[in-house]
């Protein structure tokens, strides 16, 4: 599984290397490995459960978990319907333009 390889690489990162850049690259690699029909929010939740125990000991894994949480929030926000105000807002907009 690709997640195991990513976590291994983040865990084995030398102390002097940039944890932020490694976590971002690992997240993008993980994201691109997801199947097209896979929900990113659910996959991020499962990946975070697997990575969370290591996040306390390894800064790069902690940053990777931050990216996974952001993906969960983005997926949740994308499914929420957007209210635009309905006909009252459209009438008010037309009156402002006139």
C-alpha positions in Angstrom: 0.0 0.0 0.0 1.3 3.4 -0.9 0.4 4.9 2.5 2.8 2.6 4.3 5.6 3.7 2.0 4.8 7.4 2.5 4.7 7.0 6.3 8.0 5.0 6.2 9.7 7.8 4.2 8.3 10.5 6.5 9.4 8.5 9.6 12.9 7.9 8.2 13.4 11.6 7.3 16.7 12.9 8.7 16.3 15.5 11.5 17.8 18.3 9.4 15.4 17.9 6.4 12.4 20.0 6.0 9.4 18.2 7.5 6.9 20.6 5.8 8.0 20.0 2.3 8.3 16.2 2.8 4.8 16.1 4.3 3.3 18.1 1.4 5.0 15.9 -1.2 3.8 12.8 0.7 0.2 14.1 0.8 0.2 14.9 -2.9 1.5 11.4 -3.7 -1.1 9.9 -1.4 -3.9 12.0 -3.0 -2.8 11.1 -6.5 -2.8 7.4 -5.7 -6.5 7.4 -4.7 -8.9 5.7 -7.2 -11.2 8.1 -9.1 -14.3 6.8 -7.4 -12.9 7.0 -3.9 -14.2 9.7 -1.6 -11.2 11.9 -0.4 -12.8 12.6 3.0 -13.3 9.0 3.9 -9.9 8.0 2.6 -8.2 10.9 4.5 -10.0 9.8 7.7 -8.7 6.2 7.3 -5.2 7.4 6.5 -5.2 9.8 9.5 -6.2 6.9 11.9 -3.3 4.9 10.6 -0.8 7.8 10.8 -1.9 9.5 14.1 0.0 7.2 16.5 3.3 8.2 14.7 2.5 11.9 14.6 3.6 12.4 18.2 7.2 11.2 17.5 7.8 12.5 14.0 7.2 16.1 12.9 6.8 15.2 9.2 4.1 12.7 10.0 2.4 15.3 12.2 2.4 17.7 9.2 1.1 15.0 6.9 -1.8 14.5 9.4 -2.5 18.2 9.2 -2.9 17.9 5.4 -5.2 14.9 5.9 -7.4 16.9 8.3 -7.6 19.8 5.8 -8.6 17.3 3.0 -11.4 16.0 5.3 -12.7 19.6 5.9 -12.5 20.4 2.2 -14.4 17.3 1.3 -17.1 18.1 3.9 -17.4 21.7 2.8 -17.7 20.7 -0.9 -20.7 18.5 -0.2 -22.6 21.2 1.8 -25.2 23.0 -0.3 -24.6 26.6 -1.0 -27.5 29.0 -0.3 -27.5 32.0 -2.4 -30.5 33.9 -0.9 -33.2 32.8 -3.3 -35.6 35.1 -5.1 -35.4 37.9 -2.4 -31.6 38.2 -2.9 -32.0 38.2 -6.7 -34.6 41.0 -6.5 -32.4 43.0 -4.2 -29.5 42.6 -6.6 -31.6 43.7 -9.5 -32.7 46.8 -7.6 -29.1 47.7 -6.7 -28.1 47.4 -10.3 -31.0 49.6 -11.6 
